[in-house]
Amino acid sequence: MTAPDISVSGWFAARAARSPDRRALSFEGQTRTYQQLLDRVDRLAAGIREHGVRHGDRVGYLGTNHPAILETMLAASRLGAIFTPLNFRLTGPELSYIVGDAGLHTLVADSAHQEVIDGVRDQLPVRCYLGVEGAGAGWRAFEEIIDRGELLARPDLVAADEIAVLIYTSGTTGRPKGVMLTHANLWWNNTNLMHLWDVLASDVTLVSSPLFHIAGLNVTIPTTWRMGGEVVLHRTFDAQASLDDISRYRVSTLFGAPTMFEMMSRLPSFDSADLSSVRVIVCGGAPVPDTLVKRFHERGIAMLNGYGLTETAPSAAFLTAEYSLTKIGSIGQPPLLSEIKIVSDDGAVVTGPGVSGEICARGPNVTKGYWNKPEETAQAIDAGGWFHTGDIGYLDADGFLYLVDRLKDMVVSGGENVSSVEVENVLQEHPSVTEVAIIGAPDERWGEAVVAVIVLAPGQSVTLAELREFGGSSLARYKLPTRLYRVGTLPRNPAGKILKFELRKEFQESPPGQ
């Protein structure tokens, strides 16, 4: 039996053949059908092939949400190339490292983000630059590539275990790591999700989470498209615009981080907004407050609380609608085709309910590893295929998972992972700072705030604003501390390791420093 084509563009082309005239993608008042979208994808694929893109090459995208992101991903897939979405909040030096590590052949960027690339262009391996909604000097116009291109004569054959997407995630060593997600990883993640809630051909999903995240890219968009539904894409998140478009497009499903839905629920218009079309909200990226679940439940809307990582494409566990109130606080159970287990420090499987250990995940959605990092891959994925998440959790007597803490030295702010080590390495260079520790502290709006605890050099002083200005040339703004505390010494264990749990205990509940 011949294996079905489950490549990203393969199944999309099959859907377009079956539903050519159905609405596929709406963006800022313009709607394209499945056939119209596929035609653009094939013309783009033919165009970038003409400019040198070959099977296995990396094709990147930098910019806020736009149909061109999805078109670029699908076009890359048609050629067997690897799509690499880039975080548009990053600075030039941060982007330079990622673009160089990935070895991008082609980079597509919107007009607002071409300047940051131009600033580091002499450091990049990129051979072709395409500009969306305007092309500066040295950039070819994205639309011209499509308008002048012929339809792709024959797409490349792409195996299920080939890399489809290379997404960079914050690393605990301070350098981002490229997570290799295969076509099969993406396919089986979506198959898992389609068993978690009823995905319908009539569905309209609203997406305003950034598509450089695996969750924005690979949760409700592919599941909706596989059924022949419509994706409504927003350039950026705006709470009022989201409420307005729910009514305008009769949106039935949404995905986002908790802070996004918190902002929506606080709008004066929330109680009177027409949300009658909404069937389910999929929420992830950070812990979901109990009050938020109840708030939407009062409006008759089920909220699915998901837990996942880039390495699990992203779904590792979900609390489904039927348990959204009876198991509040839990992050649910693994999807139908995946597994989780809890292991102790010595690697033994924890069997007792309520006993904490490291969360491990296994399934066809789990990454094959990190780009050009075999040692880190071997550390993260064991011989049995279990991915060690670095998160601490426990199972209750019913097999529901609860997240307790993170082994990884990470702060999660507004759904973004912030590597403490990366921020520490930058702020440590400030002439007034002798030592610095970065921790997370509860924040009502963003889930966690980035907190800097510093030891000053003798006779020196520094304000929060000065520290942020210093770090801003090297770090994206969401990584910069929003709270600052000064201490005489940092607590350490006998081996010299900073005891961050003591810092969290001391500073999480105290008022913000200046």
Backbone torsions as a table, in degrees:
resi	resn	phi	psi	omega
1	MET	NA	132.0	177.7
2	THR	-76.3	131.0	-179.7
3	ALA	-68.1	140.6	178.5
4	PRO	-68.6	154.7	178.6
5	ASP	-82.2	104.4	179.3
6	ILE	-106.4	17.9	174.1
7	SER	-63.3	156.0	-175.3
8	VAL	-54.4	-48.4	-178.6
9	SER	-80.8	-22.3	179.9
10	GLY	-64.8	-51.0	-179.9
11	TRP	-70.7	-30.2	178.0
12	PHE	-66.4	-41.6	178.1
13	ALA	-63.2	-37.3	177.7
14	ALA	-65.5	-39.7	177.1
15	ARG	-65.2	-42.0	179.7
16	ALA	-63.0	-34.5	178.5
17	ALA	-66.9	-31.0	-178.2
18	ARG	-90.6	-25.6	-177.2
19	SER	-134.2	55.6	-172.1
20	PRO	-60.9	-32.1	-172.8
21	ASP	-101.7	2.3	176.7
22	ARG	-75.0	150.7	178.7
23	ARG	-69.4	124.9	-177.8
24	ALA	-105.3	-45.2	-171.4
25	LEU	-147.4	125.9	176.8
26	SER	-118.8	134.9	-177.5
27	PHE	-150.0	117.7	175.7
28	GLU	48.5	48.8	173.7
29	GLY	88.6	-7.0	179.2
30	GLN	-110.4	131.3	-179.3
31	THR	-119.5	136.2	175.3
32	ARG	-119.9	143.0	176.8
33	THR	-79.9	172.6	178.3
34	TYR	-60.3	-42.6	-178.9
35	GLN	-68.3	-41.3	178.0
36	GLN	-61.3	-41.1	-179.9
37	LEU	-67.7	-42.2	179.3
38	LEU	-64.6	-37.9	177.4
39	ASP	-60.2	-43.9	178.7
40	ARG	-64.2	-40.7	179.6
41	VAL	-61.7	-45.1	-177.5
42	ASP	-69.3	-33.7	176.1
43	ARG	-69.7	-38.6	177.1
44	LEU	-65.6	-43.0	179.2
45	ALA	-60.1	-43.3	178.7
46	ALA	-64.5	-37.3	-178.9
47	GLY	-68.2	-44.6	-178.8
48	ILE	-75.1	-26.2	172.3
49	ARG	-63.7	-40.5	178.4
50	GLU	-62.5	-29.8	179.9
51	HIS	-91.4	12.4	168.5
52	GLY	109.0	-3.1	-178.8
53	VAL	-71.3	130.0	-179.5
54	ARG	-127.7	169.9	-179.6
55	HIS	-52.1	126.9	178.9
56	GLY	91.4	-14.3	177.0
57	ASP	-67.0	158.2	178.7
58	ARG	-102.6	134.1	179.6
59	VAL	-122.8	120.6	-174.7
60	GLY	-105.8	161.5	175.2
61	TYR	-137.8	133.8	177.4
62	LEU	-129.0	119.1	178.1
63	GLY	158.0	169.6	176.5
64	THR	-71.5	171.5	-175.9
65	ASN	-55.1	135.7	-177.7
66	HIS	-165.1	148.9	176.6
67	PRO	-54.4	-27.8	-178.8
68	ALA	-61.2	-27.5	177.0
69	ILE	-62.2	-50.2	-178.0
70	LEU	-68.7	-37.7	177.0
71	GLU	-63.9	-39.6	179.1
72	THR	-66.6	-42.6	178.4
73	MET	-60.9	-46.6	-178.6
74	LEU	-67.6	-38.6	179.5
75	ALA	-66.4	-41.1	176.8
76	ALA	-59.9	-42.1	179.6
77	SER	-62.6	-36.3	179.9
78	ARG	-61.3	-24.9	-178.1
79	LEU	-103.0	2.5	-175.0
80	GLY	73.2	17.2	177.6
81	ALA	-86.8	169.7	-174.6
82	ILE	-110.3	126.3	-178.1
83	PHE	-87.7	132.5	-179.2
84	THR	-127.5	97.5	176.5
85	PRO	-77.5	139.7	-176.2
86	LEU	-113.5	142.5	179.7
87	ASN	-70.9	114.0	-174.8
88	PHE	-73.2	-6.2	178.7
89	ARG	-87.2	-6.9	-175.3
90	LEU	-77.5	155.7	176.5
91	THR	-82.9	172.0	179.0
92	GLY	-56.2	-49.8	179.1
93	PRO	-61.4	-36.9	178.4
94	GLU	-65.8	-42.6	179.3
95	LEU	-68.5	-37.2	-179.9
96	SER	-58.2	-42.6	179.6
97	TYR	-63.0	-46.8	-176.0
98	ILE	-66.7	-46.5	-179.7
99	VAL	-60.9	-39.9	178.6
100	GLY	-69.0	-41.7	-179.3
101	ASP	-65.3	-40.2	179.5
102	ALA	-74.6	-24.6	-176.7
103	GLY	65.9	49.8	-176.4
104	LEU	-61.5	132.4	172.4
105	HIS	-82.7	-45.5	-176.0
106	THR	-127.6	139.0	178.2
107	LEU	-128.1	125.0	175.0
108	VAL	-104.6	132.6	179.9
109	ALA	-143.7	146.0	175.9
110	ASP	-78.0	168.9	-172.1
111	SER	-63.2	-30.6	-177.5
112	ALA	-71.9	-17.5	-173.4
113	HIS	-119.7	6.9	176.7
114	GLN	-70.8	-32.8	-177.3
115	GLU	-63.1	-41.3	-179.1
116	VAL	-65.3	-33.7	176.3
117	ILE	-71.0	-41.2	179.5
118	ASP	-59.3	-30.8	-179.0
119	GLY	-68.7	-20.8	-179.4
120	VAL	-124.4	15.8	-170.9
121	ARG	-59.6	-33.7	-178.5
122	ASP	-69.9	-9.0	-180.0
123	GLN	-100.0	-2.7	-170.3
124	LEU	-102.0	150.8	178.4
125	PRO	-88.4	2.3	-172.1
126	VAL	-62.4	137.0	179.9
127	ARG	-107.7	-14.9	-179.8
128	CYS	-142.5	126.6	-179.8
129	TYR	-115.9	126.6	179.1
130	LEU	-119.8	131.8	-178.4
131	GLY	-106.0	132.8	178.4
132	VAL	-101.3	135.1	179.7
133	GLU	56.5	45.0	-179.2
134	GLY	120.7	134.6	-178.5
135	ALA	-128.6	119.1	178.0
136	GLY	-77.3	-174.4	-179.7
137	ALA	-60.2	129.8	179.9
138	GLY	84.9	4.9	178.3
139	TRP	-115.6	131.7	173.6
140	ARG	-84.9	146.8	-178.1
141	ALA	-75.4	124.8	-179.8
142	PHE	-56.3	-47.1	-176.9
143	GLU	-65.6	-33.0	178.8
144	GLU	-66.2	-36.4	177.0
145	ILE	-59.2	-41.7	-179.5
146	ILE	-73.6	-46.2	-175.6
147	ASP	-63.0	-35.7	-175.5
148	ARG	-91.2	-11.2	-173.9
149	GLY	-80.7	149.6	170.7
150	GLU	-85.8	159.9	175.3
151	LEU	-63.7	141.1	-179.9
152	LEU	-58.7	123.9	-176.1
153	ALA	-68.2	-44.4	-176.9
154	ARG	-152.3	115.3	176.8
155	PRO	-69.1	154.1	177.1
156	ASP	-68.8	150.6	171.2
157	LEU	-76.6	128.3	-175.6
158	VAL	-124.0	123.7	179.7
159	ALA	-78.8	153.3	-176.3
160	ALA	-62.4	-30.2	-176.5
161	ASP	-92.1	7.1	173.4
162	GLU	-77.1	154.7	-179.5
163	ILE	-72.2	128.4	177.4
164	ALA	-98.0	-43.9	-173.7
165	VAL	-135.2	137.6	174.5
166	LEU	-117.9	107.9	-176.0
167	ILE	-115.8	130.7	-178.3
168	TYR	-91.5	132.5	-178.0
169	THR	-124.4	150.4	-178.6
170	SER	-59.7	133.4	-178.8
171	GLY	-104.1	150.9	-179.4
172	THR	-73.4	-12.7	176.9
173	THR	-91.6	0.4	177.4
174	GLY	100.4	-17.7	178.7
175	ARG	-107.7	133.7	177.4
176	PRO	-62.0	149.8	178.4
177	LYS	-116.9	138.6	178.1
178	GLY	-84.4	115.1	179.6
179	VAL	-87.8	122.2	-178.6
180	MET	-89.1	112.1	178.0
181	LEU	-111.7	123.1	-177.8
182	THR	-82.8	169.4	174.9
183	HIS	-60.3	-37.8	178.5
184	ALA	-66.6	-40.7	177.1
185	ASN	-55.6	-46.9	-179.1
186	LEU	-66.3	-44.4	-178.9
187	TRP	-59.7	-50.0	-175.8
188	TRP	-72.5	-28.6	172.2
189	ASN	-61.2	-46.0	179.2
190	ASN	-65.6	-37.6	176.7
191	THR	-62.2	-42.6	175.0
192	ASN	-57.6	-46.6	-177.3
193	LEU	-64.3	-34.7	-178.5
194	MET	-69.4	-13.3	173.7
195	HIS	-92.4	-6.3	-176.4
196	LEU	-93.2	-29.8	172.4
197	TRP	-145.5	159.0	-175.8
198	ASP	-76.0	105.9	176.5
199	VAL	-89.9	128.0	-172.5
200	LEU	-117.0	155.1	176.5
201	ALA	-64.7	-23.7	-179.4
202	SER	-89.1	1.4	-176.2
203	ASP	-65.0	144.3	169.1
204	VAL	-124.5	120.1	-178.9
205	THR	-110.2	137.7	178.0
206	LEU	-102.7	125.7	-178.1
207	VAL	-125.6	118.1	174.7
208	SER	-127.8	-1.4	172.7
209	SER	-68.6	145.5	-178.3
210	PRO	-61.9	135.1	-175.5
211	LEU	-80.4	-2.0	173.2
212	PHE	-77.5	-11.3	172.6
213	HIS	-87.8	144.8	177.9
214	ILE	-63.1	-32.3	-179.0
215	ALA	-67.5	-44.2	177.5
216	GLY	-64.7	-35.8	-174.6
217	LEU	-81.1	-30.9	-165.4
218	ASN	-133.2	34.0	173.8
219	VAL	-113.3	-81.0	-175.2
220	THR	-89.0	-19.1	-179.2
221	ILE	-66.1	-57.9	-178.3
222	PRO	-65.5	-37.1	-179.6
223	THR	-63.7	-38.5	178.8
224	THR	-68.7	-44.3	179.8
225	TRP	-65.5	-36.2	179.8
226	ARG	-62.1	-29.2	178.7
227	MET	-90.9	-8.8	-179.6
228	GLY	91.6	21.5	179.0
229	GLY	-89.3	-172.9	-174.1
230	GLU	-112.1	138.3	173.9
231	VAL	-104.5	125.6	172.3
232	VAL	-104.9	116.5	-173.4
233	LEU	-108.0	130.8	174.2
234	HIS	-104.6	143.2	-178.7
235	ARG	-62.6	-46.5	175.3
236	THR	-142.3	170.1	-179.7
237	PHE	-80.7	131.0	172.0
238	ASP	-139.3	119.3	-172.0
239	ALA	-60.1	-45.6	-178.4
240	GLN	-69.0	-40.6	178.1
241	ALA	-62.2	-34.3	177.9
242	SER	-65.2	-47.1	178.2
243	LEU	-60.5	-41.6	-178.6
244	ASP	-63.6	-43.1	-176.3
245	ASP	-77.1	-21.3	173.3
246	ILE	-59.1	-44.0	179.0
247	SER	-73.9	-42.9	-175.1
248	ARG	-63.1	-43.4	-175.3
249	TYR	-100.8	-0.3	-176.5
250	ARG	56.1	55.1	-177.7
251	VAL	-65.4	135.9	-178.7
252	SER	-111.5	-24.8	178.6
253	THR	-136.2	149.2	176.5
254	LEU	-139.8	150.7	169.8
255	PHE	-125.6	143.1	175.6
256	GLY	-176.8	173.3	175.2
257	ALA	-81.9	155.3	-178.1
258	PRO	-53.1	-39.4	-177.2
259	THR	-62.0	-29.9	178.7
260	MET	-66.8	-45.6	-179.5
261	PHE	-73.5	-28.2	174.3
262	GLU	-63.0	-43.7	178.6
263	MET	-63.5	-40.4	178.2
264	MET	-63.2	-43.1	-175.3
265	SER	-69.7	-18.3	-179.3
266	ARG	-90.9	-6.6	178.8
267	LEU	-66.8	141.7	176.9
268	PRO	-57.3	-28.6	-177.0
269	SER	-85.6	-1.4	-173.6
270	PHE	-62.7	-45.7	-175.2
271	ASP	-64.9	-29.9	-177.8
272	SER	-99.3	-5.2	-178.2
273	ALA	-64.9	143.9	178.3
274	ASP	-80.2	101.8	178.9
275	LEU	-112.7	19.5	-173.3
276	SER	-64.4	-22.7	-178.9
277	SER	-82.2	-17.2	-172.9
278	VAL	-76.8	124.5	-179.7
279	ARG	-99.9	-38.1	-176.0
280	VAL	-155.2	143.8	172.3
281	ILE	-114.4	130.0	176.8
282	VAL	-103.6	120.2	-172.0
283	CYS	-121.2	134.4	-179.7
284	GLY	-162.8	-179.7	179.0
285	GLY	97.3	-17.5	-179.9
286	ALA	-168.5	161.2	177.7
287	PRO	-59.1	140.7	-178.8
288	VAL	-96.3	120.8	179.1
289	PRO	-61.1	141.9	179.3
290	ASP	-57.1	-39.6	-177.1
291	THR	-63.5	-31.7	-179.8
292	LEU	-70.9	-41.3	176.6
293	VAL	-58.0	-45.8	-178.7
294	LYS	-67.8	-35.9	-179.1
295	ARG	-61.1	-45.3	179.7
296	PHE	-75.9	-30.7	175.7
297	HIS	-60.8	-36.0	177.6
298	GLU	-63.4	-25.9	176.6
299	ARG	-91.5	8.8	177.4
300	GLY	78.5	23.6	-175.6
301	ILE	-117.4	125.9	177.2
302	ALA	-78.8	138.8	178.6
303	MET	-117.5	116.0	177.3
304	LEU	-88.5	125.4	-179.2
305	ASN	-98.6	116.7	-176.3
306	GLY	-109.8	149.2	174.0
307	TYR	-124.9	131.0	179.3
308	GLY	-169.7	178.9	-178.5
309	LEU	-141.7	162.8	174.8
310	THR	-54.5	-38.6	-176.7
311	GLU	-67.0	-17.0	178.2
312	THR	-108.3	10.6	167.1
313	ALA	65.1	24.4	-3.3
314	PRO	-114.1	6.6	-163.3
315	SER	-84.2	115.3	176.3
316	ALA	-109.9	-32.8	178.2
317	ALA	-157.2	151.6	179.6
318	PHE	-143.3	138.3	169.4
319	LEU	-96.1	108.0	-174.4
320	THR	-77.9	168.8	-171.8
321	ALA	-57.8	-36.2	-175.5
322	GLU	-66.5	-20.3	-179.9
323	TYR	-112.0	11.0	-171.5
324	SER	-63.4	-26.2	178.8
325	LEU	-104.1	-36.4	-176.8
326	THR	-76.1	-20.3	-180.0
327	LYS	-123.2	37.7	178.9
328	ILE	-56.9	134.9	-178.0
329	GLY	101.7	-20.7	178.7
330	SER	-86.5	155.0	171.9
331	ILE	-104.2	16.0	166.0
332	GLY	88.9	-147.4	-176.4
333	GLN	-126.8	161.3	177.8
334	PRO	-66.1	151.5	175.5
335	PRO	-60.6	168.9	-171.0
336	LEU	-55.0	-38.5	-172.3
337	LEU	-104.3	15.2	-179.3
338	SER	-129.3	169.0	-178.2
339	GLU	-132.4	155.5	168.1
340	ILE	-135.1	154.8	172.0
341	LYS	-147.9	161.8	177.6
342	ILE	-112.1	130.9	-179.9
343	VAL	-123.0	147.5	178.9
344	SER	-83.8	179.0	-178.4
345	ASP	-58.2	-31.5	-178.6
346	ASP	-90.5	8.0	176.7
347	GLY	88.5	-1.8	179.2
348	ALA	-74.5	145.5	179.2
349	VAL	-73.6	130.0	177.8
350	VAL	-83.4	123.9	-177.6
351	THR	-107.4	-24.3	-177.0
352	GLY	-77.4	141.3	176.8
353	PRO	-66.9	143.0	176.8
354	GLY	80.7	1.4	-179.5
355	VAL	-95.4	122.4	-174.5
356	SER	-81.3	149.9	175.4
357	GLY	-170.0	-175.1	-179.8
358	GLU	-77.2	137.3	177.8
359	ILE	-81.7	127.9	176.4
360	CYS	-121.1	144.0	-177.6
361	ALA	-128.0	145.4	177.6
362	ARG	-144.0	142.5	177.9
363	GLY	162.5	175.2	-177.5
364	PRO	-70.8	-7.9	177.6
365	ASN	-90.1	-6.3	-174.7
366	VAL	-82.4	134.6	-177.7
367	THR	-52.0	155.4	173.2
368	LYS	-84.9	-7.4	175.1
369	GLY	140.2	-166.9	-177.2
370	TYR	-103.4	139.4	-176.8
371	TRP	-60.8	121.1	177.2
372	ASN	57.3	26.6	179.9
373	LYS	-134.4	70.4	-177.2
374	PRO	-63.1	-35.1	-179.1
375	GLU	-67.7	-44.5	178.6
376	GLU	-67.9	-32.5	175.5
377	THR	-62.7	-45.5	-179.2
378	ALA	-64.8	-32.5	178.0
379	GLN	-71.3	-33.4	-174.9
380	ALA	-87.6	-32.2	-176.3
381	ILE	-119.9	117.1	-175.0
382	ASP	-83.6	179.8	-175.7
383	ALA	-62.1	-25.5	179.0
384	GLY	-86.2	3.0	179.5
385	GLY	85.4	8.9	180.0
386	TRP	-83.9	127.8	175.2
387	PHE	-89.7	124.5	-179.4
388	HIS	-89.6	110.9	-169.3
389	THR	-73.8	-25.6	-173.1
390	GLY	82.7	3.7	177.6
391	ASP	-103.1	147.4	179.8
392	ILE	-102.4	132.6	179.2
393	GLY	-156.8	-179.5	176.7
394	TYR	-147.9	160.4	176.1
395	LEU	-104.8	139.7	174.7
396	ASP	-84.9	-176.5	-175.9
397	ALA	-63.8	-20.6	-179.7
398	ASP	-96.0	3.0	178.7
399	GLY	84.8	17.7	178.2
400	PHE	-92.0	138.7	-173.7
401	LEU	-90.1	138.7	175.6
402	TYR	-125.8	133.7	179.2
403	LEU	-90.8	129.3	-176.5
404	VAL	-106.5	-48.7	-173.8
405	ASP	-163.3	175.9	177.4
406	ARG	-114.4	132.0	169.2
407	LEU	-72.6	-38.9	-178.9
408	LYS	-69.1	142.4	-177.4
409	ASP	-82.6	79.2	-171.6
410	MET	-135.0	144.8	171.3
411	VAL	-111.8	135.3	178.3
412	VAL	-110.7	108.0	-175.8
413	SER	-121.2	115.8	-179.4
414	GLY	61.4	29.3	-179.3
415	GLY	85.1	-3.1	178.8
416	GLU	-97.3	134.3	174.1
417	ASN	-81.0	127.4	178.0
418	VAL	-116.0	119.1	178.2
419	SER	-76.7	117.5	179.5
420	SER	-59.2	-41.8	-177.5
421	VAL	-62.0	-41.5	-179.8
422	GLU	-60.5	-45.8	-179.4
423	VAL	-67.6	-41.7	178.9
424	GLU	-60.5	-41.2	-178.6
425	ASN	-61.8	-34.9	179.3
426	VAL	-76.7	-50.7	-175.4
427	LEU	-68.3	-24.5	178.6
428	GLN	-61.7	-22.4	-177.9
429	GLU	-79.9	-10.0	178.7
430	HIS	-64.7	132.1	-174.6
431	PRO	-62.9	-19.7	-179.5
432	SER	-90.7	-6.8	-173.3
433	VAL	-105.7	125.4	174.8
434	THR	-90.3	-45.7	178.6
435	GLU	-139.7	152.3	178.1
436	VAL	-146.7	140.8	172.9
437	ALA	-128.7	132.8	178.0
438	ILE	-105.6	127.9	177.6
439	ILE	-132.1	168.2	173.9
440	GLY	-104.3	145.3	176.0
441	ALA	-133.7	146.5	-177.8
442	PRO	-54.3	136.9	178.2
443	ASP	-136.6	129.1	-173.2
444	GLU	-62.1	-34.9	-176.4
445	ARG	-90.5	-45.0	-170.7
446	TRP	-102.5	1.4	-178.6
447	GLY	87.6	-58.6	173.8
448	GLU	-137.2	144.0	172.2
449	ALA	-100.6	148.5	175.2
450	VAL	-84.1	119.4	-174.5
451	VAL	-116.3	130.3	176.4
452	ALA	-105.0	126.0	173.7
453	VAL	-112.5	118.2	-171.7
454	ILE	-124.0	155.0	168.3
455	VAL	-110.9	122.0	-177.4
456	LEU	-81.5	149.0	171.0
457	ALA	-67.9	151.4	-178.3
458	PRO	-53.5	129.7	176.7
459	GLY	75.5	5.9	-177.3
460	GLN	-105.1	162.6	175.2
461	SER	-147.4	156.3	176.5
462	VAL	-156.0	140.9	177.8
463	THR	-96.5	166.2	176.8
464	LEU	-60.0	-43.5	-179.4
465	ALA	-61.9	-40.7	179.3
466	GLU	-66.5	-39.2	179.6
467	LEU	-66.8	-39.8	178.7
468	ARG	-66.5	-40.7	178.8
469	GLU	-63.8	-40.3	179.4
470	PHE	-63.1	-45.0	-177.8
471	GLY	-77.0	-18.8	-173.0
472	GLY	-66.5	-20.2	179.5
473	SER	-77.7	-17.9	-176.8
474	SER	-116.4	-20.0	-173.2
475	LEU	-123.1	144.0	172.1
476	ALA	-60.7	151.0	-172.9
477	ARG	-61.0	-33.8	-177.7
478	TYR	-69.2	-14.5	178.2
479	LYS	-88.0	-13.2	-175.7
480	LEU	-76.3	144.6	-179.1
481	PRO	-65.9	143.8	173.9
482	THR	-109.2	-4.1	175.4
483	ARG	-138.5	146.3	-177.4
484	LEU	-136.6	132.8	175.7
485	TYR	-128.5	141.7	178.5
486	ARG	-111.7	131.9	179.9
487	VAL	-131.7	161.8	178.5
488	GLY	-75.0	-39.9	177.4
489	THR	-145.9	156.4	174.4
490	LEU	-95.7	136.5	179.9
491	PRO	-68.2	136.1	-178.3
492	ARG	-136.1	155.3	173.5
493	ASN	-86.1	175.9	-177.7
494	PRO	-57.9	-25.1	179.5
495	ALA	-84.9	-2.4	178.3
496	GLY	94.1	0.0	-179.3
497	LYS	-76.0	133.8	178.5
498	ILE	-65.2	130.6	-179.1
499	LEU	-88.6	86.3	-175.1
500	LYS	-69.4	-25.3	178.5
501	PHE	-63.8	-31.3	176.9
502	GLU	-70.6	-39.3	177.7
503	LEU	-64.9	-41.3	178.8
504	ARG	-62.7	-42.5	-179.8
505	LYS	-62.4	-38.6	-176.5
506	GLU	-76.6	-38.2	-169.2
507	PHE	-108.6	-8.2	-178.7
508	GLN	-65.8	-36.1	-175.4
509	GLU	-99.3	-9.9	-177.8
510	SER	-82.5	158.1	-178.8
511	PRO	-64.9	150.9	-178.0
512	PRO	-57.7	142.2	174.7
513	GLY	-82.2	176.1	-178.3
514	GLN	-122.4	NA	NA
